[in-house]
Each structure stands twice: as structure tokens, then as C-alpha cells.
Amino acid sequence: MNYTDELENTVVQYCQDLIRIDTTNFGRNESNGEDKAAEYVAKILSGLNIENQIVGPDSKRSSVLARIAGTDSSLPGIVLHGHLDVVPVEKDKWTKPAFEALIEQDQIWGRGAVDMKNGNSMILASLHELINQGWKPKRDISLAFFADEEAGGALGSHFVTKKYPEYFENASEAVGEVGGFSHTLSNGVRLYLIETAQKGIAWMKLSSKGTAGHGSMVNDNNAISILAKAINNLVNHKFPITIKDSVRQLLEETATAYGTKFDQNDPEKIVAMLGTLSKLVSATLSDTANPTMLKAGYKVNVIPGQAEAYIDGRFLPGNADNFMSEIRKIVGDEISVEAETFDVALEAPFKADTVDLMIQSLSAEDPGAKVVPYMLSGGTDAKAMSKFGIKGYGFTPLLLPNDLDFTSLFHGHDERIPVSSLKFGARTMYRFIKEL
């Protein structure tokens, strides 16, 4: 068996094993199985004689840290990272079990198959092959497999980077999710999107106060009505469009692929050409704020004195200072606005040696690859590492079937990854890590 066969078999096995460990993160310090997943990863690393440690704020919220010494101390280090937790599952909405990692229709089904136990498996399988071949990196490599990413990382990446800065202080870049996946345009041009930017996070609680009373009475100071008006204003607000460099280059390359030009006064025209990817890219043209949860009342015939709504706010790089003040202006003075989670937006250069390695690795596996930058509308653990001046990139490479709506699988029902895509990712990741 050659190394490629071994690599492909290993990445499939690791991915299935990790999916079968239920690491559901319910938020508010409620989770399953992150400790068991951390022990699994640590066992693999220990088997490769890579010194590692399991750390966390308690025995359940476990992250794994490790370091591989490079041969050239003059070079800056690099962090390879992933997260161990997954979002909850609505079991009745799935057609396959969420934690059995069944292989059917040449796909691995299960929560975490794309977010991001596939990426963890690529890193681990690549290291398994490289270390066993006697490989040593030129750069110091720090490995971090974090808990709690799906709830903002307070108990994962933020805790770890604060308590164990020595793993990050000498690194210039961090490579993790979400990027390196293919998207084939309708004319056959195959783009590979490397994440070079991501929006900032503002998870907010809106609160209104009114006069409690009997549900049968007229009430001109109803907390729910006050809050509903504020939410309606927020939903209907149009944030101004701002084209950042990563988005501009993606749209320019897409326009060129279709033989047209990008008009910054009509970006949605080119966004629409991206098909299933358009929803994600459209969200990176401006700040966004979406209501996600409501809380009010305790009995149908009682008007409550208070109502609450939770808002998922995302702001573009450079907009952090103005975002919260704009939200308060939109919802009005009767609404209290509290940012329960607030984290930075990120930007990294596309022209960089590490990105060149990504491009070379992708092109070696797919000579038709057209590699472009993009901005992630969500957030990753790269935010926690940015305080060290580390530039974050998303690179978990996948060659995807043309008809797969990949982005809808993130946090979606029936999450799954084609086996061929996972194997492609392992081969590409192997090439990338080998040159570090």
C-alpha cells in the first residue's frame, strides 16, 4: 500500500471516529463529549511522538495543544487549528443518524462532517503520514484543537490563548476553517475559495420594558409590541454596501470568468452568478443583523412587563466602532441593547507565501483550479489568535461535486461530506503541510 492509499484510508477513519463522538455544544457552558474528542486527538498525537497536552477551564471543556519543532529557527511559526465541538441536531429533521458516520451514497453522514471534523481529520491524517516518513518542518508548527468554537470560543480558543500564549506568540499565521473548497460556476470554471477575511461578531440581547397587566385590557405600553416594532425596524434596515478587498477580488475574478466586468455600483449582479454561493457572498457586502430568538411572557392572559430578543450581528472589517451605535439608533431609545459576545473582524493579505503554498497544493491535485480569496460571513477561532498579530486563513481543501450546495450543510440537516472530497482534502493538506 502506497502512502496515498494509507493517507486516504486514515482520513476517512479519523473523520468517522470523530463524528461518532457526540461533541454537541448547546451554549452557555452546556456541552457533550469535547473531553472524549480531545483524548482521541491526543492519543493520535502521542502515537506520533508529538508532545501534547489537554487543557481547558474544567475537565469537560477540553482543548488539545501541541508543537512540532522546525529546523529553521529564523522562520516565524505557524498554527494549524480546528475545533472539536459541533452545533445541536434536530434528530427528527435528519434522514440519517447524526452520530454514526454512516457511509452511504459515497458520502459520510453526520454532524461535524463539514464543520469541522473533516478538517481535523485532514490535519491529523497528513501528520500521521509525514511523521512516519521522517519529515520535519522548516517552521515551528503549533497544533490547536479547540473546544467551544460554536459558542464563541470563550471556553476554548479565548481561554487557551490567554492561558497558554507560548503556543502562539512566535507564529505569524494560523490556518484552519473555512476555505479551500471548490465552487464550479455554471460555465465550468472551478473556483477554490481561500478565506482571507471574516466579519466581526456582535451577539446582542435587546430588551424592552412595559406595563404588566391582564391580557384582556387595553395596554398602550406593551413590552412585546415595543420590542416587535424595534425588530421590524432592524429587519427592514438596509446597511450600506462596502466592498472590501477580499470580496472585490472574488467578484472581479467571477466577472472575468464570465467575460464581463465588475461594477461596484451593482455588486449583486455578479454575486448572482455565484449560484448557491451567492447567499454567503451577499452577506459580506455589508453589516448584517438577524433576530434569532425571542423571549417574553409566561401565560397567555398576562401581558408581560419585559420582552427580550437575541440578534446575530455581523460587521465588516473596519466597522466595529460604528456598528453598535448604529444598532441602537435603529431600534430606538426604548430598547436596551447589550452585546453579550463581541469579537473582532479580520483581514489577511491574499498575496503571501503561505497562500502561494495553498495555491500550489491545490493546483497539484487539480490543475484546473482557479484560486480566489473570499470573506467568511461567520467567524472562527482565528479571532482569538489575532491579538498576537497572527493572520488567519481558512484552508480545509475540498473538491466538491458541482451539484452539492455545500454552504447549506453548515449547521444544516443531513450534514455530509463526499468521501472523494475528503480524500482530495487529505492529499492537498498533506502537500501543504509537507512544505511548511
N, C-alpha and C positions, 0 to 999 in steps of 0.2 A: 504494500500500500504506500503510494507516494504521499508527500506532505500535504498536497491539496486535498486528497481524499480524507486524510486524517483531520485536517482543519475543518472541512465541511461537516464531517460526522460529529466532531466535537462541538461546533457552534450550535448544531441542531439539538444535541443532547443537553448542553448548558441552558439553552433557551427553554426547552421543555421543563427541565428541572426547576428553573426559577419561576416559571409560570405556575407550577404546581405548589409553590409555597405562597399561600394567600397572604399578601402584604398590603391589604386594603387600608388606606388612610382615610378615616372618617372626619379628620379635622378636630380641632380643639383637644388635642392630645389623646385621641382615641385611634388606635391602630391595631392591626394584626400582623404578626409574623416578620416584622423587619429584623428582629434578632435572629430568627432562623435563616433568613436570606443572607444576613451578614456572616453567620457561621459557615454557610455554604461557600460564599465567596472567599472567606479567609482560608478555608480548607484547600481550595484550589491554589491560592497564592502560596500557602505554606508548602504544598506539594511541589511547587516550582522553586523552593528555597528563596522566596521573596518575603523578606521580613515585613510583618503587618501587625496592625492592632485594631481591635474593635473598640470603638469609643461612642459616647453618647451621654445625654443628660440623665439617663437611667438605663436599666438593663434591657428595656424593650425597644427604645428608640435608637437602634444601633446603626452606626455607620462604620465603614472599613477604610483605613488609611494604610498606604504602603509607599515605598520608594525603591526605585531601581537606580543605582548609581551609574552615571555616564562616564565615558572615557575622556571627555574633554571638559575640564572644569571652567574653561574660559567662556563656554556657551551658557546662555540662560536656560533654566529648566522649563519643563512643560508639564501641565496637568492633564491627565486623561480621567474623565469622570463620568459617572452615571448616577441614577437614583434607583433605590430598591423598592420604593413604595408604589402603589397603584391607586387609582380612584375607585370608589364603590361600584358595585354591579347591581342592576335591577334584573334579577335572575329570570323573571317571567318574560323579559323582553329579549332574551337570548335564545337562539335555536340550538346552541351547543353549550356544554358545561364550561363555565368561565375559568375553572382552575384545574382542568385535567390535561390541557395542552394536547388535545387530540389532533392528529394529522389526518385531515380529510380534504378532498379536492386539491391535494398538493399544497395545503396551507396549514400552518399551526394556528389553532384557535385558542384564544384565552386572553384574559385581562393582563395587559403588560406586553402583549406580543409586538406592539409598535411603540408603546410608551411605558418604560423603555428597556424591557428585559432583553429585547433583541440587541440593542446597543451594548449592554453589559456583556452579553454573550460574545459579541464580536471582539471586544477588547480582551476578554479572558481567553477565548479560543486562540486569538492571534498570539498572545503572550505564551500560551501553552506550547505552541509550535516553535516560536522563536527561541524561547529559553532552552527548550530541549535540543535545539540546533546549536547551542553555544553562543547565541547572539548576545551582544552587549550594545546598548545605545550610546550615541555620542553625547546626548544631553541627559542630564538628570531627569528622570520621569517620576512624578508623583501620581499615585493612583488614589482616587477617592470615589467610594460608592456610598452615596448619602441616603439617609432616612429623610422623611418628611418633606420632600420636594413638592408634593401635590397639595400641601397646605401652606406653602410659602417658605418653608425651609428653616423656620425659627429653631426647630429641634434637630435639624440636620445640618445643612451647609453653613448656616449662620452661626450655629453653636460650634461646629467643628473649626471653622476658620478663625473664630475668636480664641478658642482654647488651644488650638494646635497650629499656630501660624507658621511654624518651621517647615511645614509641608508645602507652603505656598509662597513664602517670601522671596525666593530666588527664581520664581517662574515668570516668564513673560507672556505666556499664552495658556489657555485652557481649552480643551477640545471635548465636547460632549454632544448632547442633543441640541437642536433638531435640525438636521440638514444633511446634504449629500444624497438625497433621494431624487429619483428621476421623475420628470413630468413631460410626457410626449404631447407636443402640440398637434393640432388637427392636420397640419401639413407634413407631419412625420419628424419634424425637428425635435430631438430629445434633449431637454434641458436637465441639468443637475443643479440643484439649489443648495448653496452653502450659506448657512446663517452667519451673517456678519453684524447683525444688529437685532435688538429686541426692544419692545416697548416696555415702559415702566409700569408698575402695578400700584393701583390705589383701590384696595378693597374697603368700601365705605359703609357705614351704618347711617341711614337717615332716620331721624326721629321727629315725630310731631306730637304736640300735646293739645288736648282739647278738654271739653267738659263732659265728664262721665254722666250717664243718665239712662233712663228707661228707653228701650228701643221703639216704643210706640209714640214717643214725644217728638215734637219738632226741636231740632238741635242745630243751631247755626254755628256751632263751634265743635264740629265732629272731627276728631283726630284722624280718622280714616279718610274722610273727604279732603282734609288739608294735605295729607300725605299723597293721596291719589292725584291731586292737582299737580303737586311737585314732580311726581314720577312722570306724569303725562308731559309736562314741560321738558323734562330731561330726555325722554324718548324722542320727542319731536325736534330737539335741538340739533342743528347741523354745525358740527365743529369744522373750523376752516381746514381746507386741504393744504398740506405742506409736504412737498416731495423731498424726502431725504435721499442721500447718495445711493444707498443700497437699493432702494425702491426705484430710483431713476434708472440705474444701470439695468436692472431686471426688465423694466418696461421698454427701455431703448433696445435691448437685445431681442426682446419679443417682437417689437415693431419691425426690426431689421429682418428677423426670420420670416415675417410675412410680407416683406418688400414694401413697407411703409415707414413713416416717421412718427416718433412720439411727440405728441402735443401736450405740454404740461398744463395747458388750459382745459384739456379734455382727457385726463388720465384714464377714466373709466372705459373709454373706447378700447384702449389696449388691454386693460385689466380683463375685459370681457373675452378677449382672445385666449385667455389662460384657462378657460373651461372650468373644471372642478376646483382649480386652484384660485379662482377669482375671489371667492369669499374670504380666504385668508389674506390675499394681497390687498383687497379693497379696504380691509381693516387697518392696513398700515399707511393709508393715505392721510389719516387724521387721528386725533384722540377719539376715544370711544367711552361710553358709559352705559352699561346694560343692567337693568334690575334683574336680580336672580332669586331673591327670597323675600317673603312678606310675613309679618308677624303682628297680629292685633286681635284683641278681644278674647273672651273666654266663654261667652254664652250668647246665643242668637238674639235674645231680647235685652241685651245690655250694650249700650254704646260705650266703648272703652275710652279711657282718659288719655291713652297713649297708643301710638302705632309706630311700627318700625319697618324699614325696607333695607335690603342689602344690595349694594351696587358693585358690579365689577367694572372698575375704571381702569383704562389703559392709556398711557400718554406717550407721545413720541419723544425721542431723544431731544433734549433742549427745552422741553415744555414743562418740566417738573415744577418750576416756581409758580407758574400761572394756572396750572390745572385745577388745584383745589379751590382757588379763589373764583375761577370760572364756574365750577360746580355750585358753589354757594350762591353765586349770582343767579344761576339758572333756577335753582329750587326755591329761592326766596328766603326772606328773613324769618318766616315761621318754622323753618326746618333746621334742626340741629344736624350738622354734618361732622362725622367722626371717621377719620381714616384709621381703621383697625390694622391694616397692613399697608405699608408704603415702601416701595422699593424702586431702585434706580432703573432708568433706561440705559441701554448700552449701544455702542458703536465701535466697530473694529475695521481696520483697513482691509480691503479685498486684495490689494497689491502687497503681498507679504510672502516670505519664503515658505512659511508653513502652509499657506493656501496653495502655493505652487506645488508642494508635495501632494496635497489633496488632489489637485488637478491631474498631476502625473499618475497618481494611483488609479483614479477613475478612468483616465484615458487608456491605461494599460489593459484594463478589463473591458472597457467599452470605447473603442476608437472613435465612435460617433458622438461621444459626449460633448455637449456644449455647456460649460460650467459657468454659472452666474451667481451673484450674491442675492440675498433677499433678507428682509426683516421679518422676524417672528412676531406675531401679534400677541403671543403669550410671553412667558418668562421661564427661565431655567436657573439652575444653581450657579451659573456663571455670574449672576448678580452678586452673590456673597463673596466671590473671589475678586471682584473688581476693585475692592478697597486696597488691594496690593498693587494696583496698576496693571493687573492681568487682563489681556484682551481675550474675550470669549468668542469661540467659533462653534457652530453646530455642524457636526460631521458624523453621521451614522449612515454610511452609504447603502443605497438600495437601488437596484434596477427593478422597477415595478411594471406590472402589466399595464398596457395602455388604458384598459377599461376599469382599472381599480381607482375608486375615489378615496385616495389614501388619507387625506386630511380629515375626512369624516370619521375615520376609525379611531382617532384620538379621543378618548373618553366616551366613545360610542358603543353601541351594542354590537355583539358579534365581532369584537376586535380580533384581527387575524393578520398573519404575515405569510406571504408565499414562501415556501421552502427555498425555491430558486433564488428569490430576492435576498433571503438571509444568507445563503451560501455566497452569493455575489458580494454581499457586505463584508463577510469574513475575509474573502480573498483580497478585497480592496483595503480593508483595515490592516490586514497583515502587511501589505505593501507599504502602507503609510507609516505604521509603527516601525517597520524594519529600517526606514531611512532617518528616524529621529536621532 
